[in-house]
Amino acid sequence: MKQIPNLFTLLNLVFGFMAIIVILQNGITMVNGSAGQYMVDMPEKIWLASLFIAIAAVIDFFDGFIARLLKASSAMGKQLDSLADVVSFGVAPGLILYQFLRLSFAADENGLDTSFIWLLPSVLIPCAAAYRLARFNIDESQSYGFKGVPVPAVGLVVASMPLIYWSTNSETVINILSNRWVLYAIILVLSYLMVSTLPIMALKFKDYSVQNNIPKLIILAIAIISAIVLKWAAMPVIFLAYIIVSLALKNRKE
């Protein structure tokens, strides 16, 4: 019985590994545009990586609940959870950004031969994730709030990028997601948010009273409205709202 939560946590890692497989199997391709011109594109199947990361996030959200339900919480489970998170929400999202960087350079003349050095910044995401999780494991003060943005939140916002890229009809959005300088900025900002000590609220309901869960209900309302209006593009909006609400209520006592 004690191993059931750990096996559930390993499912998180399994789906993270599956996301990595999908990302690596899809290379940059050359296609013909509507005017007959050559264009570079990212294969559509990479959206499966987004799906696998999302499934890993759902598992990650409930594995602690299962451990408490079975009264099988353990120090090993905590460590295993962090190791799985590094793969699913650090390495896999880092590879997604790596592919987007390849896409941005592939549009240039001889872009497919771009030096690996220009793609290397994508490694900051898994490195920051590992540092963030290691710090979390030795800090006992983060039971109902976090220091720095949680790694799964960063993983999900990166995982939304392929879905936004393939579902949008806006050329502006496509150009933004294939702009290397925007991608570098995204990598730096997300890495900083993970390793920072910004007070970020945990999305755990301590009880069922409205008064004690107003910030979480605000996030939930924003998430629902954004999903209806923006569809896949809602994830970055929800992510920003999560940070803004957390900082705005940083003096609120848990």
Phi and psi in degrees as a GROMACS rama.xvg file:
@    title "Ramachandran Plot"
@    xaxis  label "Phi"
@    yaxis  label "Psi"
@TYPE xy
-66.4864  -23.2164  LYS-2
-88.1405  -11.8343  GLN-3
-60.0558  -47.1988  ILE-4
-60.9763  -36.9523  PRO-5
-66.5648  -38.4  ASN-6
-65.8354  -36.8774  LEU-7
-65.3591  -41.483  PHE-8
-62.6373  -38.4799  THR-9
-62.9252  -26.186  LEU-10
-62.4207  -35.3047  LEU-11
-54.5062  -51.1076  ASN-12
-64.0666  -38.6666  LEU-13
-59.5096  -46.294  VAL-14
-69.8901  -31.5627  PHE-15
-64.538  -40.5522  GLY-16
-64.9467  -40.8055  PHE-17
-63.543  -36.6899  MET-18
-62.3718  -41.6379  ALA-19
-62.7216  -42.1641  ILE-20
-58.8373  -46.2896  ILE-21
-63.5031  -42.5513  VAL-22
-62.2714  -42.4688  ILE-23
-75.1512  -23.7178  LEU-24
-81.8194  -9.11595  GLN-25
-110.63  109.389  ASN-26
-96.8842  171.997  GLY-27
-74.0524  135.545  ILE-28
-122.134  160.244  THR-29
-100.7  131.331  MET-30
-131.04  164.547  VAL-31
-95.4062  130.647  ASN-32
-77.9663  177.314  GLY-33
-62.7662  -26.9771  SER-34
-95.872  9.91919  ALA-35
88.0825  0.343885  GLY-36
-79.7336  156.438  GLN-37
-80.1119  136.474  TYR-38
-135.872  155.982  MET-39
-100.73  146.909  VAL-40
-148.813  159.021  ASP-41
-103.58  127.514  MET-42
-54.5717  140.841  PRO-43
-66.2719  -24.7619  GLU-44
-65.8058  -9.78517  LYS-45
-65.0526  -16.4402  ILE-46
-62.4826  -22.1861  TRP-47
-61.7696  -32.841  LEU-48
-61.6598  -40.0395  ALA-49
-62.0247  -41.2509  SER-50
-63.2569  -45.0579  LEU-51
-66.0987  -38.1589  PHE-52
-66.4269  -38.2439  ILE-53
-64.2346  -41.5674  ALA-54
-63.2494  -41.6207  ILE-55
-60.2945  -37.1781  ALA-56
-66.653  -39.6552  ALA-57
-63.3425  -44.6639  VAL-58
-61.7504  -42.5452  ILE-59
-63.004  -33.6749  ASP-60
-69.7341  -34.3678  PHE-61
-99.8843  -12.4292  PHE-62
-64.9891  -35.6652  ASP-63
-65.4287  -38.1996  GLY-64
-62.5751  -41.5611  PHE-65
-65.0395  -40.2314  ILE-66
-61.8802  -41.7816  ALA-67
-70.2822  -37.0488  ARG-68
-62.628  -39.7082  LEU-69
-91.2347  1.773  LEU-70
53.0961  46.6515  LYS-71
-125.477  27.0982  ALA-72
-66.2961  142.526  SER-73
-153.462  161.585  SER-74
-63.8483  -36.3994  ALA-75
-64.1501  -39.9308  MET-76
-60.9848  -38.4505  GLY-77
-64.4144  -44.6188  LYS-78
-66.5354  -41.8401  GLN-79
-63.7052  -38.9797  LEU-80
-60.1638  -43.2234  ASP-81
-68.1557  -38.978  SER-82
-63.8691  -39.6427  LEU-83
-66.6849  -39.1591  ALA-84
-64.1628  -34.9857  ASP-85
-60.0662  -41.2024  VAL-86
-71.3534  -51.914  VAL-87
-73.6944  -36.8114  SER-88
-116.627  2.9162  PHE-89
-117.775  -63.7783  GLY-90
-66.9264  -49.8971  VAL-91
-60.4803  -49.2437  ALA-92
-62.6111  -34.8008  PRO-93
-60.9693  -38.0751  GLY-94
-71.4008  -32.0944  LEU-95
-61.7492  -45.5679  ILE-96
-66.1411  -34.1013  LEU-97
-59.8548  -44.0073  TYR-98
-67.7376  -37.4246  GLN-99
-66.8564  -36.5631  PHE-100
-64.8708  -41.0052  LEU-101
-60.0357  -41.1436  ARG-102
-61.4821  -42.2343  LEU-103
-66.3284  -38.3562  SER-104
-78.2753  -29.2845  PHE-105
-64.3055  -21.4842  ALA-106
-72.0113  -18.4919  ALA-107
-81.6548  161.984  ASP-108
-63.6545  129.786  GLU-109
58.7069  26.1617  ASN-110
-65.8959  -27.2441  GLY-111
-69.1676  -13.8939  LEU-112
-99.7474  16.1232  ASP-113
-57.707  140.163  THR-114
-60.0652  141.82  SER-115
-58.7229  -24.6928  PHE-116
-59.2187  -37.1045  ILE-117
-71.0329  -18.7521  TRP-118
-96.7388  -13.3242  LEU-119
-62.5497  -29.2708  LEU-120
-55.8413  -21.44  PRO-121
-62.0766  -20.2956  SER-122
-71.5939  -13.7435  VAL-123
-63.1382  -32.4762  LEU-124
-62.8158  -55.1904  ILE-125
-64.0397  -32.9649  PRO-126
-65.8895  -45.6438  CYS-127
-64.8971  -37.1113  ALA-128
-63.6834  -44.6855  ALA-129
-62.5954  -43.5242  ALA-130
-63.334  -44.9194  TYR-131
-60.5561  -44.2973  ARG-132
-71.063  -36.694  LEU-133
-64.7967  -40.889  ALA-134
-66.3211  -38.7202  ARG-135
-62.4508  -38.6796  PHE-136
-67.2376  -24.037  ASN-137
-106.133  2.78067  ILE-138
-107.31  111.177  ASP-139
-83.5832  -0.957141  GLU-140
-92.9128  8.30842  SER-141
-111.214  41.8045  GLN-142
-75.3682  -42.5449  SER-143
-120.815  12.733  TYR-144
-164.075  159.338  GLY-145
-116.963  153.848  PHE-146
-104.825  104.991  LYS-147
94.3081  157.168  GLY-148
-71.7832  132.626  VAL-149
-58.8299  143.382  PRO-150
-60.7003  -42.6151  VAL-151
-58.7032  -34.3259  PRO-152
-64.0774  -42.2166  ALA-153
-65.8239  -42.5977  VAL-154
-59.0897  -40.4327  GLY-155
-69.9685  -38.5892  LEU-156
-68.1113  -35.4268  VAL-157
-70.0585  -39.1635  VAL-158
-63.4468  -23.7836  ALA-159
-74.1463  -18.235  SER-160
-61.6041  -47.447  MET-161
-60.9805  -36.4829  PRO-162
-66.9362  -41.6663  LEU-163
-64.7675  -42.6364  ILE-164
-59.7489  -41.5506  TYR-165
-88.1751  -17.5621  TRP-166
-98.9812  -15.5055  SER-167
-84.2275  149.435  THR-168
-106.991  5.54701  ASN-169
-89.3158  119.968  SER-170
-66.1505  -30.6121  GLU-171
-62.8582  -44.8848  THR-172
-63.3017  -43.1577  VAL-173
-61.6677  -42.8035  ILE-174
-65.5176  -35.6073  ASN-175
-65.7874  -45.4978  ILE-176
-72.4927  -14.8317  LEU-177
-110.06  15.1772  SER-178
-94.1073  118.442  ASN-179
-61.2936  -33.9479  ARG-180
-72.7286  -34.9908  TRP-181
-64.8633  -41.5435  VAL-182
-64.6342  -41.697  LEU-183
-61.3286  -40.8703  TYR-184
-64.5237  -41.7189  ALA-185
-60.4884  -44.0977  ILE-186
-61.8514  -45.9599  ILE-187
-65.8622  -44.3899  LEU-188
-65.7277  -46.371  VAL-189
-66.2371  -38.2286  LEU-190
-64.9945  -43.1047  SER-191
-62.0759  -43.7979  TYR-192
-60.9621  -34.128  LEU-193
-71.8121  -42.2964  MET-194
-88.1693  -6.35637  VAL-195
-72.2594  174.987  SER-196
-113.802  26.7794  THR-197
-61.3516  137.523  LEU-198
-75.3033  110.622  PRO-199
-117.511  132.151  ILE-200
-74.6717  149.379  MET-201
-88.297  139.789  ALA-202
-87.5985  54.7052  LEU-203
-114.201  134.181  LYS-204
-90.6336  111.136  PHE-205
-72.1502  -30.9584  LYS-206
-151.748  -171.773  ASP-207
-108.302  15.3214  TYR-208
-81.7684  143.05  SER-209
-66.7447  -42.2146  VAL-210
-58.8903  -40.3195  GLN-211
-81.9374  -5.50266  ASN-212
-127.072  21.3911  ASN-213
-56.4757  -47.1482  ILE-214
-59.1618  -40.641  PRO-215
-68.2437  -36.4132  LYS-216
-68.4151  -34.0523  LEU-217
-63.3247  -45.5607  ILE-218
-61.6923  -41.6726  ILE-219
-62.5462  -42.9216  LEU-220
-64.0246  -44.3825  ALA-221
-62.1011  -40.0284  ILE-222
-62.9278  -44.8919  ALA-223
-65.6023  -47.2816  ILE-224
-64.4442  -43.4819  ILE-225
-63.6957  -41.2179  SER-226
-63.1689  -38.2668  ALA-227
-68.9676  -42.7413  ILE-228
-83.6518  -43.695  VAL-229
-104.078  -10.9685  LEU-230
57.4205  -125.113  LYS-231
-64.5991  -28.4478  TRP-232
-71.1184  -1.56454  ALA-233
-69.9757  -28.1884  ALA-234
-59.3286  -47.5591  MET-235
-61.109  -34.3724  PRO-236
-66.791  -44.8858  VAL-237
-62.4392  -40.5334  ILE-238
-61.2478  -46.7323  PHE-239
-64.497  -40.6791  LEU-240
-62.8819  -39.3941  ALA-241
-59.5842  -44.6498  TYR-242
-69.4869  -44.9691  ILE-243
-63.2532  -46.1557  ILE-244
-63.9447  -39.456  VAL-245
-62.2921  -45.2716  SER-246
-70.998  -35.748  LEU-247
-67.0279  -28.1655  ALA-248
-111.231  26.4914  LEU-249
-63.7838  -22.9983  LYS-250
-91.2141  -0.869787  ASN-251
-70.8095  131.944  ARG-252
-81.0703  130.992  LYS-253
